[in-house]
């Protein structure tokens, strides 16, 4: 099972993106000026398009990453007798000793491969983040952090319910 993993931060501040409007009527999106952000770890299976995620408000670190691996990645993708080949970027906490120890302990279930430094175009989860921003956050106003979370979780639930909706994003990785 080939699985890509990545992290993303979604801000409550509106992200402007091109859109349709009448000529001379530029769309306006209000903002609260708050710097609230939501952090999400995500993983997607290359062939089944199955997607799992873990939401958090804390910074990414080795503990949050290990929690994601234990609570979402292993239960979501591991099948008896089939190893998970996890492809990830070079985030500093991916290389911490406690992460290395955990991966060594679970070597029969999961094996990690690192992407080259600074190469997000090689990570399939980046396509999920693109889809999420396009469908859940671009050109939208969020009054509260809960509104942002609701929009994110709704988009993630749609991906989980209809994995074929992201098949086109995964095709270049075959």
C-alpha positions as CSV (number, residue, x, y, z in Angstrom):
1,X,0.0,0.0,0.0
2,X,1.6,3.2,-1.2
3,X,0.6,6.2,1.1
4,X,1.7,9.8,0.9
5,X,1.7,12.0,4.0
6,X,1.9,15.7,4.4
7,X,0.9,18.6,6.7
8,X,-0.9,21.8,6.0
9,X,-2.0,25.0,7.8
10,X,-5.3,26.6,6.9
11,X,-5.8,30.2,8.0
12,X,-9.0,31.9,9.0
13,X,-7.9,35.0,7.1
14,X,-9.4,34.8,3.6
15,X,-7.3,33.5,0.7
16,X,-8.1,35.3,-2.5
17,X,-8.2,33.4,-5.7
18,X,-9.4,34.2,-9.1
19,X,-13.2,34.0,-9.6
20,X,-15.9,35.2,-11.9
21,X,-17.5,38.6,-11.5
22,X,-19.3,41.2,-13.5
23,X,-16.9,43.6,-15.3
24,X,-16.2,46.5,-13.1
25,X,-17.5,44.8,-9.9
26,X,-14.6,43.5,-8.1
27,X,-15.6,40.9,-5.4
28,X,-15.0,41.9,-1.8
29,X,-14.3,39.5,1.0
30,X,-14.4,40.8,4.5
31,X,-11.8,39.8,7.1
32,X,-11.6,39.9,10.9
33,X,-7.9,40.4,10.9
34,X,-7.3,37.5,13.1
35,X,-4.4,35.2,12.7
36,X,-6.1,32.0,13.7
37,X,-5.0,28.8,11.8
38,X,-5.9,25.2,11.8
39,X,-3.3,22.5,11.3
40,X,-4.0,19.2,9.6
41,X,-1.9,16.1,8.9
42,X,-3.2,14.1,6.0
43,X,-2.4,10.8,4.2
44,X,-3.8,9.4,1.0
45,X,-3.4,6.0,-0.6
46,X,-2.2,6.2,-4.2
47,X,-4.3,3.5,-5.7
48,X,-7.6,3.6,-3.6
49,X,-7.7,7.4,-3.0
50,X,-8.5,6.6,0.6
51,X,-7.8,9.7,2.7
52,X,-7.3,10.1,6.4
53,X,-6.5,13.2,8.4
54,X,-5.8,14.5,11.9
55,X,-6.8,18.0,13.0
56,X,-4.9,19.9,15.6
57,X,-4.4,23.4,16.9
58,X,-0.9,22.9,18.2
59,X,2.2,23.1,16.2
60,X,3.4,20.1,14.3
61,X,6.0,18.1,16.3
62,X,7.2,14.5,16.8
63,X,4.4,13.8,19.3
64,X,1.6,15.0,17.0
65,X,3.1,13.1,14.1
66,X,3.4,9.9,16.0
67,X,-0.2,10.3,17.2
68,X,-1.3,10.6,13.6
69,X,0.6,7.5,12.6
70,X,-0.8,5.5,15.4
71,X,-4.4,6.7,15.3
72,X,-5.0,7.3,11.6
73,X,-2.3,5.9,9.3
74,X,-1.9,2.4,10.7
75,X,-5.6,1.7,11.3
76,X,-6.6,3.3,8.0
77,X,-4.2,1.7,5.7
78,X,-2.5,-1.4,7.2
79,X,-3.8,-4.8,6.1
80,X,-2.4,-8.0,7.6
81,X,0.6,-9.2,5.6
82,X,0.8,-6.0,3.6
83,X,3.3,-3.3,4.5
84,X,2.6,0.4,4.2
85,X,5.1,2.3,2.1
86,X,4.8,5.8,3.5
87,X,6.2,8.6,1.4
88,X,6.8,11.9,3.2
89,X,8.7,15.1,3.1
90,X,11.8,16.1,5.1
91,X,10.1,17.9,8.0
92,X,12.5,18.1,11.0
93,X,10.2,16.2,13.3
94,X,10.0,13.3,10.9
95,X,13.6,12.6,11.8
96,X,13.5,12.9,15.6
97,X,14.8,9.9,17.6
98,X,11.4,9.1,19.0
99,X,9.9,8.9,15.5
100,X,12.8,6.7,14.4
101,X,12.3,4.4,17.4
102,X,8.6,4.1,16.7
103,X,9.2,3.3,13.0
104,X,11.9,0.7,13.9
105,X,9.4,-0.9,16.3
106,X,6.7,-1.0,13.6
107,X,9.0,-2.0,10.7
108,X,6.9,-5.0,9.8
109,X,3.9,-2.8,9.1
110,X,5.3,0.5,7.8
111,X,8.4,1.6,5.8
112,X,9.2,5.2,5.2
113,X,10.6,6.9,2.1
114,X,11.7,10.5,2.1
115,X,11.0,12.8,-0.8
116,X,13.8,15.1,-2.1
117,X,14.1,18.3,-0.2
118,X,11.9,21.2,-1.3
119,X,9.9,19.1,-3.8
120,X,6.2,19.4,-2.9
121,X,5.2,18.6,-6.5
122,X,6.2,15.0,-5.7
123,X,3.8,14.7,-2.8
124,X,0.2,13.5,-3.7
125,X,-1.3,15.0,-0.5
126,X,-0.4,18.4,-1.8
127,X,-3.1,17.8,-4.4
128,X,-5.6,17.2,-1.6
129,X,-4.6,20.5,0.0
130,X,-5.1,22.3,-3.3
131,X,-8.5,20.7,-3.7
132,X,-9.4,21.7,-0.1
133,X,-8.3,25.3,-0.5
134,X,-10.1,25.6,-3.8
135,X,-13.4,24.1,-2.5
136,X,-13.3,25.1,1.1
137,X,-11.3,28.2,1.8
138,X,-10.6,30.4,-1.2
139,X,-12.7,33.5,-1.5
140,X,-14.6,32.7,1.7
141,X,-15.1,34.6,4.9
142,X,-15.0,32.7,8.2
143,X,-16.3,34.5,11.2
144,X,-15.0,32.0,13.7
145,X,-12.4,29.3,13.8
146,X,-15.2,26.8,14.1
147,X,-16.6,28.0,10.8
148,X,-13.3,27.4,9.1
149,X,-13.1,23.9,10.7
150,X,-16.6,23.1,9.6
151,X,-15.7,24.0,6.0
152,X,-12.5,21.9,6.1
153,X,-14.1,18.9,7.7
154,X,-17.0,19.0,5.3
155,X,-14.6,18.9,2.3
156,X,-12.6,16.1,4.0
157,X,-15.7,14.1,4.6
158,X,-16.7,14.5,0.9
159,X,-13.3,13.2,-0.1
160,X,-13.6,10.2,2.3
161,X,-17.2,9.5,1.1
162,X,-16.3,9.8,-2.6
163,X,-12.7,8.9,-3.1
164,X,-13.1,8.9,-6.8
165,X,-13.6,12.7,-6.7
166,X,-9.8,13.0,-6.2
167,X,-8.8,10.3,-8.7
168,X,-7.8,12.9,-11.2
169,X,-5.4,14.5,-8.8
170,X,-3.7,11.2,-8.1
171,X,-3.3,10.1,-11.7
172,X,0.1,11.8,-12.3
173,X,1.6,9.7,-9.5
174,X,1.0,6.4,-11.2
